[in-house]
Amino acid sequence: MQPTLLHRISPILLAISAYAVSLNLFFVLLPIRMSEQGITTADIGLAMSMYPAGAILAGLFGSRAVQRVGHIRAFASMAATLAIIAVGHSYVDSVWFTGLLRLLAGFCFVTGFITLESWLNVLTDSSNRGQVFSFYQICIAIGFGSAPFLLNLSVDSDPRLFGLIGLFLSLSLIIMAMSRIPVPEVPDRARPMSPRQLWNYSPSGTLSSFCAGLISAASVSLISLYAYERGFSGIWLALILGSYQLGGLLTQYPTGWLADRFDKRTVAAGLMVLGVVSNLLIVLDYFHAIPVPLLVVVFLVSGGSGVALFPLAVTQVFDHIDLKEAMPATSTLQILLGIGGVLGPVIAGFLMSQFEIIWLYYYLIAVHAAVVVFLMVRRFFIRTERLSASGPYQVTTQASSLGASAFDPRLDYSLAEINDPALKLLLVALRQHPSDPSELIHTALDSAALAPADVATQMVLALPKQSGELMKHLVELYPEQRLEIARSLHELFALHKERINSLLEEGLLYGADDDEARVIKEMVSAS
């Protein structure tokens, strides 16, 4: 992955780290506080279960906030609302009002995640998306895992700790509000993509996202019951309880690196096999004790295999959809994750209560194995995961030529076709009609070592209505390359799109001397 891309998305990575700290502080503080107030375990569980319900609502309606006000304002609104919720918790004792606040928090947190993840997907492509999302998940794991250590700043029931949540939320808001990351296009529709359409794009990604919810929620919610009943204590208990997120630090980057080089279904299946083996070892320990240090490593591997599944599911889906579908697809993925998150603890908890606590890991083994079987069947026997055509197939009698095949004006040109992240970022930024396009173009071309002639065609294809203005800026910045830029557009001139050709000619002639003007006019008229 190019260092420049990592640098450009660093505000998102920093913001999500602060966001994750506040998320886990909520999870840690609220049960302790309610327990000290004498609220029963059943009522605490009911109140906390409102979070995944809010997450499902975010999947259904969260993208409307982005469509209404844009990515930055939507994220800022969610972070600010969560800060208000944090303050509200410090004054509220009612379990029912706490449940309502958890519902709102679930909506706001997941809407924030949807916003940032769809943003990342627009700024990446299939060659680097796996690694970018591995860094994204590592930042979440670091933030999530560091939150419990902040409890040492005060006693667990101190309401000032909710102010600490507000502090981290404000940090994430400031980071994103002050960043200069190109803002993605506002989605054409606010509704989530239908599950059927998502399935048509990527059955493997769709099922994996649902199963990721089944695995993650059961692991995070019920591992404490297993660990306490087994009698773990001290540092070993802390490591086991945090194994789901801490394990992600071990698996995220290798998984992303492999996913960018091999079939993602194969990588995901391998990850699930790793989960099956590690969970089988946990079952073995239940009957025949394994040394605790080795067992902790097994728990970390088990957690790491589960936490890396959802990012892989996301990247599988985004390898097959158009960038315009980023927000609706992300919303539906979050809905599936939330549904799995609601069902997972219910199913696993029922098995644990009916049989023994070790049935948590029998359940996890079954889910992991089911994912392996499905992915391998899709991988080797049903190879149908391809991006659907954007329009019906059309027969043309036009003579075959480079211009007709590569630049047919009837085709819907998409930024998804661009593999260079720096060029994609530039075009995304130019779509926003920046106040100083020249500075933006100059910075992008110099930092990424892009040649003006190389980007001219991409600019015209991606932004035809701005093509004249963009060519004017380009030749003004690089006047010595004017003719080279014009020659790079020869195939576009040949399409005989009079309006576009007129815009291009006007832009290329800006500041040209007589000889250059003559050559450019001849080039346009001869095409």
N, C-alpha and C positions, 0 to 999 in steps of 0.2 A: 504494500500500500504506500502511496506517495506521501512523504512527510508534509507536503503542502496541504493535502486534503485533511490530514489529521489536525494540522494547525487551524484550518478554517472551521472545522466542526468542533474545535475545543470549547467554545462557549456552551454548546449543547451538552457536551460531556461534563463540564463543570456544573452546569445547572442541574443536570440529572443526579449528580452526586449529592448535592445539597437537598434536592427533592427527596431522595431516598432516605437520607438521615431523618427528615421530618416524618416520612411515612412509617419507618420502624419505631420511632419514638412514640407515635400514636399507639402502635400495636403493643409496645412494652408497658407504657404508662397506664393506659386505660384499664386493663384487667386488674392490675395491682391496686389502682385507686378504688375501683368498684368493690374489690374484695375487702379492702380495709373499711369500706362503708357498710359492710355486712350484707351486700347483695349476693344472692345465691349463685352458684356456678351455672345453673341452667339459664338464669336471667342474663348473666354475663355473656354466655355463649350466644344467646338470642340477640343481644345488643351488638356484639361483634360481628355476627353474621350479616348485619345490614350492609357491611362494606362491600362484599361481592354483589349484593343486590344493586347497590349504587353503581358498581362497575358495569353491570349489564345495562343499566339505564344510560350510562355514558356511551356504551357501544351503540345504543339505539339513537341517542339524541345529541351526544357530545359534538359530533362533527358540524351540527348546525351552528354552534357557537363560532367555529372557525369560519364557516361560510359567511356568517353575519359580520364579523369584525376583523377577520384575518388571523394569521398564526400568532403573531407576537401579542396582540391584544387579548386573544383567547387564552393564551398561556398565562399572561399577567393577571387576567380576571380570575382564573382558577387558583393561582397561587395566593392572591389577595383574599379570596373567599376562604381558603384553607387557614390562613392566618387568623381570620375572624372566628372560624370554628375552633381553633386552638384556644383562643381567649375564652370562648363560650364554655369549653370544657372545664376551665378553672373555676367557673361559677356554678356549674350545674351538678346536682346530685341525683336527679331523677334518671332511672335506668331507661325509661321510655324516651326522654329527651336526648339522652346519650345515644340511643339507637338511631334517632332521627339525624343527629349530627354525623353518625357513622355513615348513614345512607348518603348524606350530602358530601361527606369526605370521599366516599367511594366514587361518586360521580365526578368530583373535581380532580382527584388524583388521576383517574384513568383518562379523563379528557385531556389532562396535561400530558400523559404518556402518549396518547393517540396523536396529539399535536406534534410532539418532538419526534416520534418514530416516523410519522409520515414525512416530516421535514427531512430526516436523515435518508429516507428511501429516495426522495427526489434528488438528493445531492450525491447519491452513489449509483453504481451500476453493478452488473452481475460479476464483474472482475474483482470488486473490492467490498461488496456489500457484507459478505460474511465476516471479514476482519473488522469492518467498522462496527457491526453490531456486536461483535465479541468485546470490543473496547467499551461500547455502550453498556453492555451487561456487566462488565468488570467494574465500571464506575458505579452502577447500581449496587453491586455486591459490596464495594468498599463503603459506600454511604450507609447501606443497610446494616452491614456488619459492625460499623463503628458506632452506631447509635447507642447500643447498650452501655458502652464505656462512658458515655456522657452522663449516665445516671449517677456516677460517682461525684458529680459536682454538687449533689444535694441528696436528701432522702427521697425515696421513690414517690412519696405522696406530696411532695412540695409542689404547689400549683405554679411556682415560677418556672418549672421545667416546661410548661406549656408555652411560656414566653420564648424558651429556647427553640421550640418548634417554629414559632413565628419568625425567629431570627433566620433560620435556615431557609424557610420559604421566601423570605424577603431577599436573601442572597440570590436564590435562583431567579427570582423575578428581575432583580437588578442586572444580573449577568445577561439575561436574554434581551432585556429592554435596551441595553447599551451595546449589544453586539451589532456587527455589520454583515451578518450572514445574509446572503440573498434570500428573500422571502419567496416561498413557492407560490404558484398560482392558487388562488382560492378555488376550491372544488366547484364544479358545475352543479353538483347536487349535494344536499346535506344528509340524505338518507344513507344508512349503511348499505353495502352491497348485499344482495340476497345470498343466503347460504348456497343455493343452487348455482348461482353464477360463480361464486367463489370456488365451489367444487369443480365446476367446469374448467376453470383456470388451472387449479392445482388441487386435486383430491388429496395428495400426500400432505400438502401444507395445511389444508382444512382439517383433516383428521388429527394431524400432529398438534395443532393449536388446541383442539378440544382435549386431547389426551394430556397435554401439558398442564391444563387446568386440573384434570383428575389427579395428576401426580403431585403438583406443587402444593395445592391446598391441603391435601391429606398429609403430606410430609410436614409442612410447616405447622399445621394445626394440632396434629396428634403425636408428633415425635416426643413432645415433653411428657405425655402420659406414659409412653413406652420407657423413656429414659429414667423417669422417677421411679417407676415400678421395678425397674431392673437394679436400682440402687446406685446409679452413677452419681458422683459428687465432685465438687471442686472444679479444677480446670478441665477435667475430662467431660464433666457434665456441660460446661459452657461450650466446649468445642463440638460436642454432639448436638446440642440444641441449635448451634449456629452452622451446622454442617451443610445445610441446604444452600445457603448463600456463600459460605466460605468455600465450599467445594466448587462453586462456579468460578472462583478465581483460578482454580487448577485447570478447568476444562474449557473455559470460554475462548481463549485465544487459539489454542490448538484446534478446537472445533471450527472456528472461523477460518483459520489458515487452510485447513483441509477442505472446507466447504467451497472456497474460492478456486480450488484446483481439481476437485473430484465431484462426482454426482452427489448432490446434497441428500438424496434419499439414501444412498449408501452410507454416507457419513452419519446421518441420523440413526440408521439401523445399527451401525456399529456402536453408537453412543448408547442405544437402548440395550444392546447385548452387554455392554459394560455395566449398565444398571442392573440387569438380570443377575449377572455374576456377583456383583457386590451385595445385592439384597439377599441372594442365596447364602452368602457368607454370614450375613447378619442372622439369618434363620439358623444357620449352623451354630453360631455363638449362643443362641437361645438354649440349645440342647447340650452343646459341648463348648465350654468357655474358651474364648480366644484371648490372648493377652490384650489388655485394654489399649495400650498405644497402637497396636496393629488394628484393633477394632475401630478406633477413631479414624484411622486412615481409610478404612472400609466405608465408614459413614460419610466421609468427605467425598469419596468417589461416587457413592450412591447419590448424594446431593448434587454433585457436579453433573452427573449424567442427566438428572431430571431438569435442572435449571437451564441447561443449554438447549433443551428441545424447542421451547417457544421461539427463541431468536432464529433457529434454523427453519421453523415453520414459516415465520415471517419472510425470510429471505427466499424460501421456495416459492411463495406466492408472488413476491415482487419481481421474481425473474420472469414471470409469465403475464404480467399485466402492464397496461399503459400507465405512465406517470399520472395521468389525469384521474386514475382510479385509486390513487394512493390513499386518500382520506377515507372513502367508503370501504375499501378493503381492510384498512387498519381497524376501522370501527367494528366490522364483522368479526375479525380475528379476536378482538377484545371481548366481544359478546360470547364467542365460543369458549375463550379462556375463562370467562366469568361463569358460564353455565357449568363447565367442568369443575370450576372452583367451588360451586355450590354443591354439586353432586358428590365430589370426591370424599369430603369429610363425612358426609351422611352415610355413604356406602361403607367406607372403611371403619367408621365408628360403630356401625351396626354389626359388622363382622367381629370387631374387637369385643363388643359387649356380649355377643352370642357365643363366641368361642373363647379365644385367648388373645392377649395383646399382640402376640406375634403375627396375628392375621393381618395387621397393618402391612407387613412386608410380603405376605402371600398376595395381598391385593396389589401392591406395587409391582411385584413380579409379573402378575397376570396382565396388568396394563402395559408394562414394558414389552412383554412378549407379544401382545396383540399388535403393538405398533411395529415391531420387527417384521412380523408376518405380513402385515398389510404393505409396508414399504417395499419389501422384497418382491412381493407379487406384482406391485406396480412397476418396480424397477425392471424386472426380467420378463414379465409376461404381458403387461398392459401398458405399452409405451404411448400414452395418449396426451401427456402433459405438454401442450404447446399453446402459445398465444393465439387466440382466435383472430381471424382476419378482421380488419377494421371495416371492411366493406365487401360487397359481393364481387366475385371475380368478373372482370370485364374483358371482352375480346376487342382488340384494336387492330385496325388495318394499317396503322402507321408503320413505316419501315423501321426495322430494328436498328438502333444506334445507341451509343453510350448515353446520349442525352435523353432518349425516350425511355430507356430502361432504368436509369439511375435517378432521373429527376422528373418523372412523370408528374405533372401538376395535379393529377387527380388523386395522388396518394396523399394520405394524411401524415405529414412529416412529424416525427415525435422525437423529443429529446432522449427518449429511451434508447434510440439508435446510436447515440454518441457514447463512445467508450472512454474518452478523455475526461476525467473529472473536472479539470481546470476549465476546459472549454464549456462543459455543461454548466458549471457554476456561473461562468460569464454570461451565457445565454439566458439562464434563469434570472440573473440580475438585470439584464437589458430589457427583459419583458416587463419589468416593473417601471419602465420609463424613468430612469434615474436622472437627477438634475445635472450631472456632469458625466455623460457617457464616455467622453474622451479620456478622462482620468481613469475610469473603470477599465476601458479597453487597454490603455497603456500599461496599467498595473498588472492586469491579467496576462497579457502577452509577454511582458518582461519576466514576471515571476515564474511562468510555466514554460518559457522558451518556445512559445508558439509563434509561427511565422504568419504575418498578415494575410498572405495569399492562402494559407491553409485554413484560416477561419472565415474568410470572406464568403465562401459558398455556404458554409454552415449558418452564418448569420442570415443570409438571404432566405435559405430554406426554412429556418426556424422563425424568422421575423420578417416576412415579405413586406408588410405594410411600413416597416421602419427601414427597409433596405436602402433607400436613397440617403436618408440621414446617416445611417451607419457607415455607408461607403464614404460619405463626406468626412466623417470623423476619422476613418481609417486612412484615407489618403492625406488628410491634413496632418496626421501623426507621422505617417511614413511616406512622404512625397516621392522619395527616391524609388519606391516600390510600386508606384501607381500603375505602370504598364503590366507589371507582374500580377498585380491584383486583378486588373482587367482581364488578363489572359486566363486566370483561374476561373473566371465567370463565363468563359466561352460557351460551355455546355448549357448554361442557363439562358444565355442570349438565344441559343438555337431553338428554344421552346416557343419563341414568337409570342411571348406574353407581353403585349405592347405596353401595358401600364407598368409592369415590373421593369421592363427594359428602359422605359422612360425615366423611372426613378433611379435606376442604376446609372444610366448615362449622366443624369444630372449630378449625382453624387460624385462619380469618377472625374467629371470635368471640373469640379471645384478646385480652383487654383492651378489648373493645368496650363502649360505653355502651348503655343500654337502647334508644335510638332506632336506633343502628347495628345492634344485634343483631336488632331486629324487621325491619329492611329486609333484612338478609342472610338470615334465616330465610324470609321471604316469597319472596325471589328463588330460593332453593333449592327450596322446596316448589312454586312456580309453574312451574318448568321441566319 
